[in-house]
Amino acid sequence: MKKDSLLETEVLIIGGGATGTGVARDLALRGIRSILVEKCDINAGASGGNHGLLHSGARYVSNDVQSAIECMQEGRILKKTASHCIDDCGGLFVAIEGDDENYIADFPQFCEKSGLYCKEISTDEATEREPELSDRIIAAYEVEDGAIDPFMLSLENIAEAKSLGSRLLCYTEAVKFEITNHKITRVHLKNIRSGETFQVQPGIVVNASGAWAGRVAAMAGASIKILYSMGTLLVTQSRISSGVINRLRPPSDADILVPGGTVSIIGTTSVRVDDPDKIRPTVGETDLIVEQGARILPVLETIRYIRAYSGVRPLVNLGGRGADDRNVSRDFTLLDHEDSDLDNFITITGGKLTTYRLMAEKTSDLVCAKIGNTNPCITRTRALPSTMEGKWTEPGVAPKRWILKSHDAKDKILCECEMISEKTIDDIVCELKKNNEIPNLLNIGKRSRLGKGPCQGGFCSVRVLAHMYDKCELSGDHGVRDIKAFLNERWKGQRPIFWGDQLVQAELTEAMHSGFFDLELVDSKSSHPEISASVMAGLKVADVDKKADAKTDAEKGA
């Protein structure tokens, strides 16, 4: 794209998460083409930093009935229209000795009042379904929870939008609005990789930037007060449960375990932060999650964790809901900024991953009302197509497809943790190039399970880079910068869970990459950016000594 070039579009969407991609698809199905810009990559914000829970709504029945009902309704719609993105595994709400007996007794009535399915089962049946449950459980209820692949969901949404004429521009940031006669007439954009600038002349601007919605609105002179609530989650090496397991109590820390294909995800926390760009998991949160989670699933005390990660919930503060972020509604907020003298600017933020389709529908309804488009929303009944773009994000799918469909002995496995082959990498690279993106380990990892297994990219990163050089997809020293960026991103999520086998794994990765390959991996958040992984691991020992008592001598490793 030429510097200072000008594009035109009916709708400019800012933000490439589930909501932004959902709006792009909804509008495209109504005959409205859009340009979606994302300053990083797909699902770089909350849509990529959640536990993938497809809510039944039961979590909110006691304190946020509107959100509970929306989750119930939208969850049922998605199970029909986006089934390939969903593990319809069901879920349990389980109480243990010492939990609030009044809440336990009231839970069925809360669900009934909201119209949610809820069935009491015996504790024996619960432990038969989920053998890892504590022997201290005193009550169990069956609900309609499920698990959803957020990366596949967003990739499939934008894929259909693009097939209908819309465009996706990743690594593109909106940096300035020009406003004339109460309308945004031009948006200045910057390619954050090349530094090139260009402009878009939009009919409507949709701000779907999640936790960054307040900042985007401020560029247009509008004000939105966003609370940044950071949540941290842990990923186990193996899948612990068949379905979702919730602690039967009012929403709190570490009370949800969600199966994610071959792994499980436990969380989350709620910590107020000042900047959504400066978040990372902490040792304290990790300790809290393990301690609380092990009360209902004792195996969480000793199982191997391979990663921790964080996301930021964008909570719109409308006042009067108290200081606790968990008391702020999980309902979404749709704002028409006409009250700020902007006739063509809309913000959609808040909400849940489960309600993304409804958020996109309501946003698109408002866009259509402004431009006079009378075509109805059809995403409530139209199936989301399965495409090549979202093909490889599902945990555990690569091994099945490789074993069942690949009979070519030359199709070598590059990632043994997730059984990703050369052909898989080639397919993803091809799709990235179709979208004018430069293939690298980070964006390949967004579209696959690369680096998400126990080695966290220690082995597969080198193999994939070598393959890309062989295919002439990389040249010069690009691979060095690429592997540093990729491993540093994986590193951010490993420091808080360094004990047992994962500490040994990190030492091996450091020995390989820093020792053998002479790469110094940089921790950009550290006050000592030149510090190596082995030194950081040493600093971590004091933080995990208290966990070591619960481990065997063999597990203590390094």
C-alpha positions as a printed NumPy array, in Angstrom:
array([[  0.   ,   0.   ,   0.   ],
       [  1.412,   3.349,  -1.018],
       [  2.235,   5.92 ,   1.623],
       [ -0.558,   8.426,   2.261],
       [ -2.934,   6.553,  -0.087],
       [ -6.702,   6.905,   0.417],
       [ -9.211,   4.073,   0.72 ],
       [-12.984,   4.305,   0.879],
       [-15.36 ,   2.033,   2.744],
       [-18.971,   1.962,   3.864],
       [-17.906,   0.908,   7.36 ],
       [-14.534,   0.991,   9.105],
       [-14.303,  -1.426,  12.046],
       [-11.55 ,  -0.927,  14.613],
       [-10.705,  -4.096,  16.545],
       [-10.12 ,  -7.659,  15.367],
       [-11.564,  -9.708,  18.202],
       [-14.722, -11.809,  18.183],
       [-16.99 ,  -8.74 ,  18.23 ],
       [-15.201,  -6.868,  15.433],
       [-15.009,  -9.905,  13.171],
       [-18.631, -10.716,  14.045],
       [-19.725,  -7.214,  12.996],
       [-17.79 ,  -7.565,   9.728],
       [-19.567, -10.826,   8.938],
       [-23.025,  -9.597,   9.952],
       [-22.677,  -6.464,   7.803],
       [-21.314,  -8.433,   4.843],
       [-24.318, -10.759,   4.968],
       [-26.522,  -7.659,   4.724],
       [-24.62 ,  -6.465,   1.662],
       [-22.38 ,  -3.947,   3.451],
       [-18.658,  -4.191,   2.836],
       [-16.248,  -3.096,   5.542],
       [-12.578,  -2.67 ,   6.285],
       [-11.513,  -4.115,   9.633],
       [ -8.258,  -2.826,  11.109],
       [ -6.44 ,  -4.466,  14.01 ],
       [ -3.285,  -2.99 ,  15.531],
       [ -1.891,  -6.458,  16.31 ],
       [ -3.374,  -9.726,  15.074],
       [ -6.704, -11.516,  15.336],
       [ -7.828, -11.985,  18.97 ],
       [ -4.947,  -9.972,  20.399],
       [ -7.138,  -8.692,  23.259],
       [ -9.752, -10.306,  25.502],
       [-10.963, -12.627,  22.713],
       [ -7.597, -14.385,  22.868],
       [ -7.107, -14.121,  26.633],
       [-10.128, -15.997,  27.991],
       [-10.824, -19.579,  29.044],
       [-13.046, -20.41 ,  26.058],
       [-16.129, -21.048,  28.183],
       [-19.424, -21.14 ,  26.311],
       [-21.588, -19.903,  29.156],
       [-24.886, -21.524,  30.029],
       [-25.544, -18.318,  31.966],
       [-25.634, -20.098,  35.319],
       [-22.61 , -18.189,  36.606],
       [-24.603, -14.956,  36.591],
       [-28.026, -16.063,  37.836],
       [-27.566, -14.562,  41.3  ],
       [-26.127, -11.156,  40.399],
       [-26.633, -10.358,  36.681],
       [-29.86 , -11.86 ,  35.358],
       [-29.733, -10.027,  32.016],
       [-26.289, -11.465,  31.233],
       [-27.434, -14.91 ,  32.351],
       [-30.386, -14.876,  29.951],
       [-28.302, -13.553,  27.042],
       [-25.648, -16.222,  27.608],
       [-28.262, -18.962,  27.699],
       [-29.937, -17.819,  24.487],
       [-26.735, -17.11 ,  22.571],
       [-25.068, -20.32 ,  23.723],
       [-27.923, -22.333,  22.271],
       [-27.756, -20.395,  18.992],
       [-23.991, -20.928,  18.651],
       [-24.299, -24.649,  19.305],
       [-26.503, -24.813,  16.201],
       [-24.783, -22.29 ,  13.942],
       [-21.096, -22.675,  14.902],
       [-20.959, -26.27 ,  16.093],
       [-17.54 , -26.904,  14.551],
       [-16.092, -24.255,  16.908],
       [-17.69 , -25.8  ,  19.997],
       [-17.155, -28.76 ,  22.29 ],
       [-20.682, -29.317,  23.598],
       [-19.316, -31.082,  26.661],
       [-21.845, -29.897,  29.231],
       [-20.953, -28.733,  32.693],
       [-21.426, -29.107,  36.417],
       [-21.759, -26.663,  39.29 ],
       [-20.301, -28.376,  42.34 ],
       [-20.147, -27.321,  45.999],
       [-17.786, -28.62 ,  48.654],
       [-17.942, -28.688,  52.43 ],
       [-17.83 , -25.167,  53.817],
       [-19.463, -23.474,  50.817],
       [-22.433, -21.171,  51.425],
       [-25.394, -23.497,  51.999],
       [-27.907, -20.715,  51.403],
       [-26.466, -20.069,  47.941],
       [-26.465, -23.801,  47.22 ],
       [-30.129, -24.059,  48.217],
       [-31.115, -20.977,  46.213],
       [-29.217, -21.921,  43.03 ],
       [-32.024, -23.969,  41.383],
       [-34.487, -21.133,  41.99 ],
       [-32.049, -18.591,  40.541],
       [-31.754, -20.722,  37.394],
       [-35.497, -21.273,  37.126],
       [-36.164, -17.545,  37.44 ],
       [-33.833, -16.869,  34.501],
       [-35.189, -19.766,  32.454],
       [-31.931, -21.731,  32.553],
       [-31.67 , -25.507,  32.473],
       [-30.409, -26.853,  35.805],
       [-30.714, -30.425,  37.06 ],
       [-29.606, -31.699,  40.45 ],
       [-27.571, -34.905,  40.356],
       [-26.206, -37.012,  43.191],
       [-22.637, -36.58 ,  44.377],
       [-21.983, -40.201,  43.378],
       [-23.109, -39.491,  39.818],
       [-20.998, -36.343,  39.718],
       [-17.835, -38.195,  40.753],
       [-18.64 , -40.983,  38.314],
       [-18.754, -38.399,  35.514],
       [-15.72 , -36.51 ,  36.777],
       [-13.447, -38.851,  38.787],
       [-10.999, -36.069,  39.717],
       [-13.603, -34.251,  41.824],
       [-12.894, -33.907,  45.524],
       [-14.453, -36.425,  47.912],
       [-15.69 , -33.388,  49.892],
       [-18.405, -32.397,  47.397],
       [-21.853, -31.958,  48.938],
       [-23.992, -30.84 ,  45.965],
       [-23.889, -30.957,  42.162],
       [-26.036, -29.514,  39.366],
       [-25.914, -30.225,  35.645],
       [-25.96 , -27.186,  33.3  ],
       [-25.581, -26.463,  29.57 ],
       [-22.001, -25.147,  29.586],
       [-19.604, -25.885,  26.752],
       [-16.178, -24.937,  25.413],
       [-15.547, -22.753,  22.37 ],
       [-12.424, -22.168,  20.289],
       [-12.19 , -18.348,  20.177],
       [ -9.475, -18.299,  17.51 ],
       [-11.396, -20.509,  15.135],
       [-14.527, -18.446,  15.801],
       [-12.94 , -15.105,  14.872],
       [-11.019, -16.513,  11.909],
       [-14.161, -18.106,  10.474],
       [-16.169, -14.904,  10.923],
       [-13.65 , -12.733,   9.119],
       [-13.163, -15.389,   6.442],
       [-16.826, -15.223,   5.449],
       [-16.773, -11.422,   5.582],
       [-13.761, -11.373,   3.247],
       [-15.444, -13.804,   0.874],
       [-18.229, -11.226,   0.53 ],
       [-15.913,  -8.32 ,  -0.249],
       [-14.721,  -7.022,   3.116],
       [-11.056,  -6.528,   4.005],
       [ -8.862,  -7.307,   7.002],
       [ -5.767,  -5.215,   7.756],
       [ -3.729,  -6.605,  10.661],
       [ -0.91 ,  -4.667,  12.323],
       [ -2.728,  -1.494,  11.353],
       [ -3.499,   1.131,  13.989],
       [ -5.953,   4.016,  13.87 ],
       [ -3.921,   7.043,  14.972],
       [ -6.062,  10.086,  14.114],
       [ -9.62 ,  11.097,  13.203],
       [-10.509,  14.044,  11.002],
       [-13.967,  15.41 ,  11.886],
       [-16.038,  17.745,   9.711],
       [-19.658,  18.764,  10.315],
       [-20.127,  16.249,  13.148],
       [-18.81 ,  13.345,  11.085],
       [-15.558,  11.434,  10.99 ],
       [-14.507,  12.1  ,   7.422],
       [-11.072,  10.505,   7.431],
       [ -9.219,   8.064,   9.635],
       [ -5.431,   8.082,   9.566],
       [ -3.963,   4.591,   9.815],
       [ -0.429,   3.382,  10.376],
       [  1.141,   0.052,   9.513],
       [  3.027,  -0.589,  12.731],
       [  5.524,  -2.89 ,  11.015],
       [  6.514,  -0.771,   8.037],
       [  5.681,   2.643,   9.479],
       [  3.733,   3.536,   6.346],
       [  0.646,   5.723,   6.755],
       [ -2.555,   5.883,   4.764],
       [ -6.107,   7.116,   5.169],
       [ -9.61 ,   5.729,   5.018],
       [-12.708,   7.697,   4.157],
       [-15.514,   5.859,   6.018],
       [-19.27 ,   6.155,   5.964],
       [-19.521,   4.799,   9.521],
       [-16.829,   4.036,  12.104],
       [-17.418,   1.149,  14.53 ],
       [-15.203,   1.104,  17.605],
       [-14.965,  -2.589,  18.584],
       [-11.587,  -2.33 ,  20.276],
       [-12.596,  -3.866,  23.61 ],
       [-10.459,  -2.648,  26.501],
       [ -9.038,   0.052,  24.214],
       [-12.494,   1.434,  23.341],
       [-12.064,   4.45 ,  25.64 ],
       [ -8.79 ,   5.415,  23.981],
       [-10.23 ,   5.119,  20.471],
       [-13.298,   7.133,  21.502],
       [-11.079,   9.833,  23.012],
       [ -9.443,  10.407,  19.601],
       [-12.898,  11.405,  18.374],
       [-13.601,  13.607,  21.389],
       [-15.979,  11.125,  23.031],
       [-15.68 ,   9.85 ,  26.591],
       [-16.145,   6.278,  27.821],
       [-15.019,   5.171,  31.273],
       [-13.595,   1.686,  30.958],
       [-12.531,  -0.384,  33.962],
       [ -9.652,  -2.722,  33.174],
       [-10.131,  -6.017,  34.991],
       [ -7.262,  -8.431,  34.376],
       [ -7.903, -12.138,  34.663],
       [ -5.202, -14.829,  34.738],
       [ -5.607, -18.466,  33.753],
       [ -3.415, -21.586,  33.848],
       [ -3.108, -24.306,  31.2  ],
       [ -2.536, -27.915,  32.269],
       [ -0.557, -30.387,  30.183],
       [ -3.472, -32.818,  29.921],
       [ -7.247, -32.707,  29.997],
       [ -8.556, -33.187,  33.524],
       [-12.332, -33.3  ,  33.04 ],
       [-14.875, -34.381,  30.474],
       [-16.934, -31.21 ,  30.874],
       [-16.803, -27.767,  32.436],
       [-16.582, -27.732,  36.235],
       [-17.746, -24.648,  38.156],
       [-17.542, -23.988,  41.889],
       [-21.079, -23.567,  43.2  ],
       [-20.726, -20.158,  44.822],
       [-21.097, -16.502,  43.797],
       [-18.543, -15.55 ,  41.094],
       [-15.057, -15.546,  42.594],
       [-11.439, -16.412,  41.822],
       [-10.331, -19.739,  40.336],
       [-13.795, -21.276,  40.211],
       [-14.005, -22.488,  36.58 ],
       [-12.21 , -25.384,  34.863],
       [-12.793, -25.562,  31.1  ],
       [-11.629, -28.409,  28.849],
       [ -9.709, -27.136,  25.835],
       [ -9.355, -30.174,  23.61 ],
       [ -6.316, -32.009,  24.957],
       [ -5.714, -29.616,  27.885],
       [ -7.694, -27.928,  30.643],
       [ -7.81 , -24.24 ,  31.565],
       [ -8.36 , -23.147,  35.157],
       [ -9.103, -19.609,  36.311],
       [ -9.719, -16.883,  36.57 ],
       [ -8.781, -13.915,  38.749],
       [-10.014, -10.318,  38.782],
       [ -7.382,  -7.638,  39.334],
       [ -7.888,  -3.952,  38.538],
       [ -5.097,  -2.627,  36.286],
       [ -4.36 ,   0.811,  34.861],
       [ -3.123,  -0.121,  31.389],
       [ -4.434,  -2.958,  29.171],
       [ -1.117,  -2.974,  27.298],
       [  0.85 ,  -3.826,  30.439],
       [ -0.497,  -7.084,  31.773],
       [  1.068, -10.415,  32.55 ],
       [  0.402, -13.328,  34.911],
       [  1.863, -13.053,  38.387],
       [  3.16 , -15.625,  40.849],
       [  0.565, -14.525,  43.396],
       [ -2.307, -15.18 ,  41.003],
       [ -0.833, -18.555,  40.088],
       [ -0.627, -19.537,  43.757],
       [ -4.226, -18.442,  44.315],
       [ -5.556, -20.352,  41.307],
       [ -3.787, -23.583,  42.291],
       [ -4.843, -23.277,  45.931],
       [ -8.504, -22.545,  45.181],
       [ -8.783, -24.956,  42.269],
       [ -7.287, -27.851,  44.237],
       [-10.082, -27.615,  46.803],
       [-12.533, -28.933,  44.256],
       [-10.078, -30.844,  42.035],
       [ -7.154, -32.068,  44.188],
       [ -5.192, -33.142,  41.105],
       [ -4.564, -29.452,  40.38 ],
       [ -2.08 , -29.388,  43.255],
       [  0.357, -31.755,  41.511],
       [ -0.464, -31.729,  37.793],
       [  1.984, -30.196,  35.325],
       [  1.131, -26.698,  34.113],
       [  2.597, -25.579,  30.797],
       [  1.577, -21.945,  30.662],
       [ -0.192, -19.034,  32.332],
       [ -1.775, -16.152,  30.443],
       [ -3.856, -13.049,  31.106],
       [ -6.56 , -11.036,  29.418],
       [ -8.335,  -7.786,  30.225],
       [-12.1  ,  -7.564,  30.609],
       [-13.42 ,  -4.221,  29.351],
       [-16.023,  -3.252,  31.934],
       [-18.008,  -0.102,  31.28 ],
       [-18.483,   1.736,  34.57 ],
       [-21.991,   3.135,  34.627],
       [-21.734,   3.891,  38.352],
       [-23.52 ,   2.526,  41.379],
       [-22.243,  -1.066,  41.153],
       [-19.638,  -1.011,  43.911],
       [-15.869,  -1.203,  43.991],
       [-15.561,  -4.932,  43.207],
       [-15.079,  -5.488,  39.469],
       [-17.132,  -8.682,  39.732],
       [-20.112,  -6.488,  40.647],
       [-19.902,  -4.628,  37.34 ],
       [-22.354,  -6.027,  34.803],
       [-21.072,  -8.436,  32.149],
       [-23.762,  -7.096,  29.813],
       [-22.438,  -5.297,  26.744],
       [-22.626,  -1.573,  26.027],
       [-23.598,  -0.161,  22.619],
       [-23.105,   3.587,  22.303],
       [-24.26 ,   5.92 ,  19.549],
       [-22.01 ,   8.949,  19.961],
       [-24.546,  11.444,  18.659],
       [-24.542,  12.916,  22.169],
       [-20.902,  13.824,  21.491],
       [-21.899,  15.494,  18.221],
       [-20.638,  12.576,  16.125],
       [-23.22 ,  11.276,  13.69 ],
       [-21.25 ,   8.344,  12.268],
       [-19.362,   6.901,  15.246],
       [-20.48 ,   3.819,  17.219],
       [-18.833,   1.954,  20.112],
       [-19.548,  -1.633,  21.121],
       [-17.692,  -3.005,  24.16 ],
       [-18.088,  -5.152,  27.272],
       [-20.093,  -8.364,  27.077],
       [-18.861, -11.944,  26.878],
       [-17.388, -14.163,  24.199],
       [-20.638, -16.145,  24.369],
       [-22.679, -13.063,  23.435],
       [-20.435, -11.815,  20.623],
       [-23.012, -12.665,  17.918],
       [-25.758, -10.677,  19.656],
       [-23.357,  -7.757,  20.119],
       [-22.54 ,  -7.865,  16.403],
       [-26.239,  -8.023,  15.503],
       [-27.203,  -4.995,  17.605],
       [-24.221,  -3.017,  16.331],
       [-25.043,  -3.869,  12.713],
       [-28.688,  -2.926,  13.295],
       [-27.542,   0.544,  14.377],
       [-25.192,   0.868,  11.398],
       [-27.99 ,  -0.116,   9.027],
       [-30.39 ,   2.362,  10.62 ],
       [-27.874,   5.148,  10.014],
       [-27.283,   4.331,   6.35 ],
       [-30.796,   3.223,   5.428],
       [-30.076,  -0.469,   4.853],
       [-33.209,  -2.538,   5.584],
       [-31.722,  -6.019,   5.157],
       [-32.31 ,  -8.127,   8.296],
       [-29.71 ,  -9.939,  10.389],
       [-29.434, -13.613,   9.412],
       [-26.63 , -14.787,  11.723],
       [-29.178, -16.139,  14.201],
       [-29.936, -19.015,  11.839],
       [-27.175, -19.048,   9.194],
       [-24.384, -21.548,   9.858],
       [-20.865, -20.194,  10.171],
       [-18.854, -21.822,   7.356],
       [-15.827, -23.943,   8.143],
       [-12.838, -22.581,   6.23 ],
       [ -9.141, -23.182,   5.78 ],
       [ -8.353, -20.101,   7.898],
       [ -9.666, -21.669,  11.1  ],
       [ -8.768, -25.247,  10.274],
       [ -5.767, -25.799,  12.54 ],
       [ -6.618, -23.922,  15.756],
       [ -8.504, -26.743,  17.471],
       [ -6.474, -28.609,  20.132],
       [ -5.911, -32.234,  19.207],
       [ -7.148, -31.928,  15.635],
       [ -3.771, -31.948,  13.905],
       [ -2.812, -35.442,  15.133],
       [ -6.156, -36.872,  13.963],
       [ -5.96 , -35.277,  10.532],
       [ -2.325, -36.193,  10.062],
       [ -2.849, -39.84 ,  11.02 ],
       [ -6.12 , -40.281,   9.119],
       [ -5.478, -38.231,   5.985],
       [ -1.735, -37.931,   5.482],
       [ -0.152, -40.984,   3.945],
       [  2.861, -39.128,   2.6  ],
       [  5.973, -40.15 ,   4.477],
       [  7.639, -36.974,   3.25 ],
       [  5.168, -34.811,   5.219],
       [  7.423, -34.487,   8.236],
       [  6.203, -33.604,  11.708],
       [  7.624, -30.26 ,  12.859],
       [  5.806, -29.934,  16.195],
       [  5.653, -33.239,  18.054],
       [  3.636, -31.852,  20.98 ],
       [  0.703, -31.007,  18.69 ],
       [  1.681, -33.176,  15.679],
       [  1.883, -30.254,  13.251],
       [  3.347, -31.253,   9.9  ],
       [  5.076, -29.381,   7.094],
       [  1.852, -29.461,   5.063],
       [ -0.029, -27.766,   7.913],
       [  2.542, -24.952,   8.037],
       [  2.405, -24.612,   4.256],
       [ -1.411, -24.326,   4.342],
       [ -1.307, -21.599,   7.009],
       [  1.452, -19.667,   5.224],
       [ -0.599, -19.767,   2.018],
       [ -3.659, -18.324,   3.78 ],
       [ -1.585, -15.574,   5.419],
       [ -0.115, -14.535,   2.082],
       [ -3.585, -14.395,   0.533],
       [ -4.345, -11.708,   3.123],
       [ -1.107,  -9.853,   2.279],
       [  0.42 , -10.794,   5.64 ],
       [  4.074, -11.692,   6.104],
       [  4.224, -15.213,   7.602],
       [  6.075, -15.514,  10.914],
       [  6.004, -17.764,  13.946],
       [  3.665, -15.485,  15.895],
       [  0.901, -15.278,  13.296],
       [  1.291, -18.967,  12.438],
       [  0.884, -19.661,  16.159],
       [ -2.356, -17.634,  16.211],
       [ -3.758, -19.928,  13.517],
       [ -2.531, -23.245,  14.862],
       [ -1.35 , -25.003,  18.013],
       [  2.298, -24.19 ,  17.288],
       [  4.211, -23.666,  20.545],
       [  1.222, -24.489,  22.739],
       [  2.374, -27.917,  23.892],
       [  4.635, -28.858,  26.835],
       [  7.852, -27.637,  25.151],
       [  6.248, -24.2  ,  24.534],
       [  8.036, -23.791,  21.207],
       [ 11.474, -24.92 ,  22.349],
       [ 11.855, -27.5  ,  19.58 ],
       [  9.202, -26.687,  16.987],
       [ 10.208, -23.039,  16.587],
       [ 13.567, -23.992,  15.091],
       [ 12.093, -26.69 ,  12.88 ],
       [  9.384, -24.448,  11.476],
       [ 11.872, -21.647,  10.802],
       [ 14.181, -24.054,   8.985],
       [ 11.263, -25.272,   6.895],
       [ 10.271, -21.694,   6.033],
       [ 13.833, -20.917,   4.949],
       [ 13.798, -24.053,   2.787],
       [ 10.572, -22.798,   1.209],
       [ 12.095, -19.31 ,   0.701],
       [  9.459, -17.739,   2.956],
       [ 12.257, -16.198,   5.047],
       [ 15.607, -14.714,   4.131],
       [ 18.574, -13.04 ,   5.78 ],
       [ 18.365, -12.63 ,   9.556],
       [ 14.571, -12.346,   9.689],
       [ 14.41 , -15.742,  11.357],
       [ 16.531, -14.609,  14.297],
       [ 14.179, -11.74 ,  15.11 ],
       [ 11.223, -14.026,  14.493],
       [ 12.289, -16.759,  16.895],
       [ 13.2  , -14.236,  19.612],
       [  9.76 , -12.612,  19.371],
       [  8.019, -15.986,  19.392],
       [  9.917, -17.485,  22.337],
       [  9.709, -14.292,  24.368],
       [  5.93 , -14.343,  23.915],
       [  5.821, -17.951,  25.151],
       [  8.239, -17.024,  27.965],
       [  5.842, -14.439,  29.404],
       [  3.433, -17.19 ,  30.34 ],
       [  5.959, -19.629,  31.771],
       [  7.666, -17.683,  34.549],
       [  4.715, -17.887,  36.994],
       [  4.471, -21.708,  36.698],
       [  8.142, -22.64 ,  37.049],
       [  8.227, -25.688,  39.262],
       [  8.619, -29.394,  38.614],
       [  8.791, -30.587,  35.021],
       [  8.078, -27.209,  33.456],
       [ 11.114, -25.687,  35.161],
       [ 13.247, -28.504,  33.755],
       [ 11.706, -27.876,  30.338],
       [ 12.56 , -24.172,  30.527],
       [ 16.168, -24.946,  31.455],
       [ 16.426, -27.241,  28.429],
       [ 14.979, -24.563,  26.141],
       [ 17.388, -21.98 ,  27.536],
       [ 20.338, -24.335,  27.089],
       [ 19.375, -24.98 ,  23.483],
       [ 18.612, -21.46 ,  22.355],
       [ 20.988, -19.406,  24.471],
       [ 23.766, -21.965,  24.741],
       [ 23.766, -23.859,  21.463],
       [ 22.216, -21.235,  19.155],
       [ 23.757, -18.253,  20.98 ],
       [ 20.414, -16.425,  21.243],
       [ 19.845, -14.185,  24.25 ],
       [ 16.115, -14.171,  24.842],
       [ 14.937, -10.817,  26.149],
       [ 12.298, -10.401,  28.833],
       [ 10.905,  -7.023,  27.777],
       [  9.09 ,  -6.556,  31.102],
       [ 12.187,  -7.151,  33.202],
       [ 14.238,  -4.319,  34.637],
       [ 17.226,  -6.289,  33.351],
       [ 16.393,  -6.935,  29.689],
       [ 19.6  ,  -8.873,  29.046],
       [ 18.871, -11.442,  31.731],
       [ 18.753, -15.046,  30.526],
       [ 16.096, -17.673,  31.114],
       [ 18.276, -19.695,  33.48 ],
       [ 18.919, -16.664,  35.726],
       [ 15.227, -15.78 ,  35.744],
       [ 14.429, -19.394,  36.631],
       [ 16.873, -19.141,  39.536],
       [ 15.171, -16.001,  40.789],
       [ 11.892, -17.901,  40.635],
       [ 12.985, -20.69 ,  42.994],
       [ 12.208, -18.685,  46.115],
       [  8.684, -18.082,  44.862],
       [  7.937, -21.785,  44.424],
       [  9.649, -23.282,  47.457],
       [  6.317, -23.558,  49.192],
       [  4.991, -25.643,  46.282],
       [  8.016, -27.941,  46.331],
       [  6.859, -29.509,  49.6  ],
       [  3.897, -30.957,  47.748],
       [  6.057, -32.473,  45.018],
       [  8.096, -35.679,  44.898],
       [ 11.87 , -35.553,  44.693],
       [ 11.657, -36.459,  41.026],
       [  9.273, -33.593,  40.345],
       [ 11.624, -31.049,  41.904],
       [ 13.858, -31.464,  38.844],
       [ 16.354, -28.654,  38.476]])
